[in-house]
Amino acid sequence: MIHVEGLSKIYRVHVRQPGFAASMRSLFHREYREVRAVDGINFHIPEGQIVGFLGPNGAGKTTTMKLLTGLLHPSSGRIEVGGFVPFRQQNAFKKRVSLVMGQKSQLIWDIPASETFLIHKEIYEIPEQAFKERLDYFTEMLELAHIMDKPVRQLSLGERMKCELVAALLHRPDIVFLDEPTIGLDVNMQEAMRRFIQSYNRDYKATILLTSHYMADVSALCERVLVINDGKLIYDGAISKMIDRFSPMKRITLVLGAQADIPAVEAAVAEGGGRIVVYDYPQLEVEVHREDVTSLSAKLLTKLPVSDLTIEDPSLESVIGLAYAEAGSQEAKG
């Protein structure tokens, strides 16, 4: 459904030196430098898949989204989205895609959202019966009935984001780009948005590319992630395999039923190949390689007065941070 090969976007940026003399010189002789916002990335997304697109601020995520939707022309490379070349901006392509940006609004501020929906009905030439059925579906799924006639300026952030989604999906696109759709929302509203995205994907087999700084969005919605850093794609695959690749450790957390002296604790942990991260009675946290988790857990249960034990993977945030760090160190060596 989405095919990207050797995609790059390069900007020429004017370099301006400080001071009056430098400003005068720049009137006659400008210096430029190249900024590679996207640098030769490749990926393929099949129909019906929800894929997380992750990276730090300035990594190239939004630029890539704009290239995929045809808002920007690539410097080089090939893009196909639903069989179309995005930057040609064909009407048939526009009816198949949608871009939702959490920090941009397409709703008209002083009128109810329902009137914006009517405008979109005409723009996308949605038949009357289909428009009514879709609007009823979205109204029920997102619980919008009580706000449909309120001016947009009177809506809360969460209510506005729900209406933004409706406006973006009324023409029933089968390729959806979501750029920070839950930004600024509270926990309950984030969960409601995730449920809706899952339902839309399931009901219409939509292909969805999602960027978010909230890892709860990614872990709840995506089995596969693309990780970009400095314009380069540094990982493409399952979340579980990313955790295995960038963080080969697991954390064992124990609650001790009785005080144990530090030498005894250190001996038990070291014997199983682990490392103490925190020991603040009654809690003990130990880090260990994945392959040693079972044997170390057994040793700790035998040698220490354990009343509770849990084993956890590292947080997704920490794993992605390790991925960024590894990519940065490799680039520095190169």
C-alpha positions as CSV (number, residue, x, y, z in Angstrom):
1,M,0.0,0.0,0.0
2,I,2.9,2.4,0.8
3,H,6.2,1.8,-0.9
4,V,9.3,4.1,-0.3
5,E,12.6,3.6,-2.0
6,G,15.7,5.8,-1.5
7,L,13.6,8.7,-0.3
8,S,15.5,11.9,0.4
9,K,14.6,15.5,1.1
10,I,17.4,18.1,1.2
11,Y,17.0,21.8,2.1
12,R,19.5,24.6,1.3
13,V,19.7,26.8,4.4
14,H,21.2,30.2,4.4
15,V,24.1,30.5,6.8
16,R,24.2,33.9,8.5
17,Q,27.1,35.0,10.6
18,P,26.6,37.4,13.5
19,G,27.4,41.1,13.3
20,F,26.7,44.1,11.0
21,A,29.6,43.5,8.6
22,A,28.6,39.9,8.1
23,S,25.0,41.0,7.4
24,M,26.2,43.4,4.8
25,R,28.4,40.8,3.1
26,S,25.4,38.4,3.0
27,L,23.6,40.9,0.7
28,F,26.1,40.3,-2.0
29,H,27.4,36.8,-1.2
30,R,25.3,34.3,0.6
31,E,26.6,31.0,2.0
32,Y,24.4,28.0,2.2
33,R,24.6,24.6,3.8
34,E,22.6,21.4,3.0
35,V,20.3,19.9,5.6
36,R,19.2,16.4,4.9
37,A,15.8,16.2,6.6
38,V,15.2,12.7,5.1
39,D,18.2,10.7,4.0
40,G,17.7,7.7,1.7
41,I,15.1,5.8,3.6
42,N,13.3,2.6,2.4
43,F,10.2,0.8,3.7
44,H,7.1,-1.0,2.6
45,I,3.7,-1.0,4.4
46,P,1.1,-3.6,3.3
47,E,-2.7,-3.0,3.4
48,G,-4.4,-2.9,6.8
49,Q,-1.3,-2.5,8.9
50,I,-0.9,0.1,11.7
51,V,2.8,1.1,11.9
52,G,4.4,3.4,14.4
53,F,6.8,6.0,13.1
54,L,9.2,7.1,15.9
55,G,12.0,9.5,16.3
56,P,13.2,12.5,18.4
57,N,12.2,16.0,17.5
58,G,13.8,17.1,14.2
59,A,14.4,13.5,13.1
60,G,12.4,13.8,9.9
61,K,9.1,12.3,10.8
62,T,6.8,15.1,9.8
63,T,8.8,15.8,6.7
64,T,8.4,12.2,5.7
65,M,4.6,12.4,6.4
66,K,4.4,15.5,4.1
67,L,6.3,13.7,1.4
68,L,4.0,10.7,1.6
69,T,0.9,12.9,1.3
70,G,2.3,15.0,-1.5
71,L,2.7,18.2,0.4
72,L,6.4,18.2,-0.4
73,H,8.3,17.1,-3.4
74,P,11.2,14.7,-2.7
75,S,14.7,15.6,-3.7
76,S,15.3,12.0,-4.8
77,G,13.9,8.5,-4.5
78,R,10.6,6.9,-5.3
79,I,7.2,7.0,-3.4
80,E,4.1,5.1,-4.2
81,V,1.0,5.4,-2.0
82,G,-1.9,3.3,-3.0
83,G,-0.5,3.1,-6.5
84,F,-0.2,6.9,-6.9
85,V,2.8,9.2,-6.9
86,P,1.8,11.6,-4.1
87,F,3.3,14.9,-5.3
88,R,1.3,14.7,-8.5
89,Q,-1.8,15.5,-6.4
90,Q,-4.3,13.6,-8.5
91,N,-7.9,13.8,-7.3
92,A,-8.3,10.0,-7.0
93,F,-5.2,10.0,-4.7
94,K,-6.6,12.7,-2.5
95,K,-9.8,10.7,-2.0
96,R,-7.8,7.8,-0.7
97,V,-5.6,9.5,1.9
98,S,-5.9,11.7,4.9
99,L,-3.4,13.5,7.2
100,V,-4.3,14.4,10.7
101,M,-1.8,16.6,12.5
102,G,-2.4,17.1,16.2
103,Q,-1.1,20.7,16.2
104,K,-3.0,21.8,13.0
105,S,-6.7,22.4,12.7
106,Q,-8.9,22.0,9.7
107,L,-12.1,22.9,11.6
108,I,-13.6,26.4,11.1
109,W,-13.3,28.1,14.5
110,D,-16.6,30.1,14.7
111,I,-19.1,27.5,13.4
112,P,-20.1,24.1,14.6
113,A,-18.1,21.1,13.5
114,S,-21.2,19.7,11.9
115,E,-21.0,22.5,9.3
116,T,-17.3,21.8,8.5
117,F,-18.4,18.2,7.9
118,L,-21.0,19.4,5.4
119,I,-18.2,21.4,3.6
120,H,-16.1,18.2,3.5
121,K,-19.1,16.3,2.1
122,E,-19.1,18.6,-0.9
123,I,-15.4,18.8,-1.4
124,Y,-15.1,15.0,-1.5
125,E,-18.4,14.5,-3.3
126,I,-19.8,12.1,-0.7
127,P,-23.3,10.8,-1.6
128,E,-26.0,12.0,0.9
129,Q,-26.8,8.5,2.2
130,A,-23.2,7.5,2.6
131,F,-22.5,10.8,4.4
132,K,-25.3,10.2,6.9
133,E,-24.2,6.6,7.6
134,R,-20.6,7.6,8.1
135,L,-21.5,10.6,10.3
136,D,-23.8,8.4,12.4
137,Y,-21.0,5.8,12.8
138,F,-18.4,8.4,13.9
139,T,-20.9,10.2,16.2
140,E,-21.7,6.9,18.0
141,M,-18.1,5.7,18.1
142,L,-16.7,9.0,19.5
143,E,-19.8,10.1,21.5
144,L,-20.2,13.4,19.7
145,A,-24.0,13.9,19.7
146,H,-23.9,16.5,22.5
147,I,-21.3,18.7,20.8
148,M,-22.3,18.6,17.1
149,D,-24.0,22.0,17.3
150,K,-21.4,23.9,19.4
151,P,-19.0,26.3,17.8
152,V,-15.6,24.8,17.6
153,R,-14.1,27.6,19.8
154,Q,-16.3,26.3,22.7
155,L,-15.0,22.8,22.5
156,S,-12.4,21.3,24.8
157,L,-9.1,20.1,23.2
158,G,-10.2,16.5,23.4
159,E,-13.6,17.3,21.8
160,R,-11.8,19.2,19.0
161,M,-9.4,16.3,18.3
162,K,-12.4,13.9,18.0
163,C,-14.0,16.3,15.4
164,E,-10.7,16.6,13.6
165,L,-10.6,12.9,13.2
166,V,-14.2,12.9,11.8
167,A,-13.4,15.6,9.3
168,A,-10.3,13.7,8.2
169,L,-12.1,10.4,7.8
170,L,-15.5,11.3,6.4
171,H,-14.4,10.5,2.9
172,R,-13.4,7.1,4.3
173,P,-9.7,7.1,3.3
174,D,-8.0,3.7,3.3
175,I,-4.5,5.3,3.9
176,V,-4.3,7.5,7.0
177,F,-1.3,9.4,8.3
178,L,-1.7,10.4,12.0
179,D,0.9,12.9,13.2
180,E,0.7,13.2,17.1
181,P,-3.1,12.7,17.2
182,T,-3.2,12.5,21.0
183,I,-0.9,15.4,21.8
184,G,-2.1,17.4,24.8
185,L,-4.9,15.0,25.7
186,D,-5.5,13.6,29.1
187,V,-5.2,9.8,29.8
188,N,-8.9,9.0,29.4
189,M,-9.1,10.9,26.1
190,Q,-5.9,9.3,24.8
191,E,-7.5,5.9,25.4
192,A,-10.7,6.8,23.7
193,M,-8.8,8.0,20.6
194,R,-6.8,4.7,20.6
195,R,-10.0,2.6,20.7
196,F,-11.4,4.7,17.8
197,I,-8.3,4.3,15.7
198,Q,-8.3,0.5,16.3
199,S,-12.0,0.3,15.3
200,Y,-11.5,2.3,12.1
201,N,-8.5,0.1,11.1
202,R,-10.6,-3.1,11.8
203,D,-13.8,-1.9,10.2
204,Y,-12.3,-0.4,7.0
205,K,-8.9,-2.3,6.7
206,A,-7.2,1.0,6.7
207,T,-3.4,1.3,6.4
208,I,-2.2,3.7,9.2
209,L,1.1,5.4,9.8
210,L,1.3,6.9,13.3
211,T,3.8,9.2,14.9
212,S,3.5,9.8,18.6
213,H,5.7,10.8,21.5
214,Y,3.4,8.8,23.8
215,M,4.7,5.3,23.8
216,A,1.4,4.0,25.2
217,D,-0.1,4.9,21.8
218,V,2.5,2.9,20.0
219,S,2.5,-0.2,22.2
220,A,-1.4,-0.3,22.2
221,L,-1.8,0.2,18.4
222,C,1.3,-1.0,16.6
223,E,3.1,-4.4,16.3
224,R,5.6,-2.9,13.9
225,V,7.6,0.3,14.2
226,L,9.9,2.4,12.0
227,V,12.5,4.4,13.9
228,I,14.1,7.4,12.3
229,N,17.0,9.5,13.6
230,D,18.8,12.4,11.7
231,G,16.8,11.6,8.6
232,K,18.0,7.9,8.5
233,L,15.9,4.9,9.1
234,I,17.6,3.0,11.9
235,Y,15.1,0.3,12.6
236,D,12.1,-1.4,10.9
237,G,10.4,-4.3,12.5
238,A,8.4,-5.7,15.4
239,I,8.5,-3.9,18.8
240,S,9.4,-7.2,20.5
241,K,12.4,-7.7,18.3
242,M,13.5,-4.1,18.8
243,I,13.5,-4.6,22.6
244,D,15.6,-7.8,22.1
245,R,18.1,-6.0,19.8
246,F,18.6,-2.7,21.7
247,S,18.1,-3.9,25.2
248,P,19.1,-7.5,25.9
249,M,18.4,-7.1,29.6
250,K,15.4,-7.7,31.8
251,R,14.6,-6.4,35.2
252,I,13.6,-8.6,38.2
253,T,11.8,-6.7,41.0
254,L,11.5,-8.5,44.3
255,V,9.8,-7.7,47.6
256,L,11.6,-9.3,50.5
257,G,9.7,-10.7,53.4
258,A,12.5,-10.1,55.8
259,Q,15.7,-8.1,56.0
260,A,18.7,-9.6,54.2
261,D,22.2,-8.4,54.7
262,I,23.9,-6.8,51.7
263,P,26.7,-9.4,51.3
264,A,24.1,-12.2,51.1
265,V,22.0,-10.3,48.5
266,E,25.1,-9.4,46.4
267,A,26.3,-13.0,46.5
268,A,22.9,-14.4,45.4
269,V,22.6,-11.9,42.6
270,A,26.2,-12.3,41.4
271,E,25.9,-16.1,41.4
272,G,23.0,-15.9,38.9
273,G,24.8,-13.4,36.6
274,G,22.7,-10.4,37.6
275,R,23.5,-6.8,38.7
276,I,21.8,-5.0,41.6
277,V,20.1,-1.8,40.4
278,V,18.3,-0.8,43.6
279,Y,18.2,-2.3,47.1
280,D,16.0,-0.3,49.4
281,Y,14.4,-2.8,51.8
282,P,12.0,-4.4,51.2
283,Q,12.4,-3.7,47.5
284,L,15.2,-5.2,45.4
285,E,15.7,-4.5,41.7
286,V,18.1,-6.6,39.6
287,E,19.1,-6.4,36.0
288,V,20.0,-9.6,34.1
289,H,20.5,-10.9,30.6
290,R,17.3,-12.4,29.1
291,E,18.8,-15.9,28.8
292,D,19.7,-15.9,32.6
293,V,16.3,-14.7,33.9
294,T,14.9,-18.1,34.8
295,S,18.0,-19.4,36.5
296,L,18.6,-16.2,38.5
297,S,14.9,-16.0,39.5
298,A,15.2,-19.6,40.9
299,K,18.4,-18.8,42.8
300,L,16.9,-15.7,44.3
301,L,13.7,-17.5,45.4
302,T,15.9,-20.2,47.0
303,K,18.5,-18.0,48.7
304,L,16.4,-14.9,49.8
305,P,13.2,-14.4,51.8
306,V,11.1,-13.4,48.8
307,S,7.4,-12.5,49.2
308,D,6.8,-11.2,45.7
309,L,8.7,-11.3,42.3
310,T,8.0,-9.7,39.0
311,I,9.9,-9.8,35.7
312,E,9.6,-6.9,33.2
313,D,11.0,-5.8,29.9
314,P,12.5,-2.3,29.9
315,S,10.2,0.5,29.0
316,L,9.7,1.3,25.3
317,E,10.9,4.8,25.9
318,S,14.3,3.5,27.3
319,V,14.7,1.0,24.4
320,I,14.1,3.8,21.8
321,G,16.6,6.0,23.6
322,L,19.1,3.2,23.4
323,A,18.4,2.9,19.6
324,Y,19.0,6.6,19.2
325,A,22.2,6.4,21.2
326,E,23.5,3.4,19.1
327,A,22.8,5.2,15.8
328,G,24.5,8.3,17.1
329,S,27.6,6.4,18.1
330,Q,27.8,4.5,14.8
331,E,27.6,7.8,12.9
332,A,30.3,9.3,15.0
333,K,32.6,6.3,14.3
334,G,31.7,6.5,10.6
